[in-house]
């Protein structure tokens, strides 16, 4: 069993790597568009998608982890 601090450090590291992957992917897409390189565009999109997935898995997208999702009703 891991303690909460180890999970927190892993989450921060995954957020960092995800953010770096998104930035590199965006830069790769723009530079490949300027050159007309289709392979570079595809690789840039893969980096952006992978970085977004890492950010989502790290818990960076959710503010309250234990909160139940709210429905449309206002009861």
C-alpha positions in Angstrom: 0.0 0.0 0.0 1.3 3.5 -0.8 0.8 6.4 1.4 -0.9 9.7 0.3 2.4 11.6 -0.2 3.7 9.0 -2.8 0.4 9.3 -4.7 0.7 13.1 -4.6 4.2 13.2 -5.9 3.3 10.8 -8.7 0.3 12.9 -9.6 2.4 16.1 -9.7 5.0 14.4 -11.9 2.4 13.1 -14.3 0.9 16.6 -14.5 4.3 18.0 -15.3 5.0 15.4 -18.0 1.5 15.9 -19.4 1.9 19.7 -19.6 5.3 19.3 -21.2 3.9 16.9 -23.8 1.1 19.2 -24.7 3.4 22.2 -25.1 5.9 20.1 -27.3 3.0 18.8 -29.3 1.5 22.2 -30.0 5.0 23.5 -31.0 5.5 20.5 -33.3 2.1 21.0 -35.0 2.8 24.7 -35.7 6.3 24.1 -37.0 5.2 21.2 -39.2 2.4 23.3 -40.6 4.9 25.9 -41.6 7.0 23.3 -43.4 4.1 21.2 -44.7 5.3 18.1 -43.0 2.3 15.7 -42.5 4.3 13.2 -40.3 5.2 16.0 -38.0 1.6 17.1 -37.7 0.5 13.6 -36.9 3.2 13.2 -34.2 2.3 16.6 -32.7 -1.3 15.6 -32.5 -0.2 12.3 -30.8 1.8 14.3 -28.3 -1.1 16.7 -27.5 -3.5 13.7 -27.1 -1.1 11.8 -24.9 -0.4 14.9 -22.7 -4.1 15.6 -22.3 -4.6 11.9 -21.3 -1.8 12.2 -18.7 -3.3 15.4 -17.3 -6.7 13.7 -17.1 -5.3 10.6 -15.3 -3.3 12.7 -12.9 -6.5 14.2 -11.5 -5.6 17.7 -12.7 -8.9 18.1 -14.4 -11.1 17.4 -11.4 -11.3 19.8 -8.5 -13.1 17.5 -6.0 -12.1 13.9 -6.4 -14.5 12.4 -3.9 -17.5 14.4 -4.9 -20.4 12.7 -6.6 -21.3 14.0 -10.1 -24.2 16.3 -10.2 -27.2 15.6 -12.3 -29.5 18.1 -14.1 -32.1 18.1 -11.4 -32.1 20.9 -8.8 -33.8 18.9 -6.0 
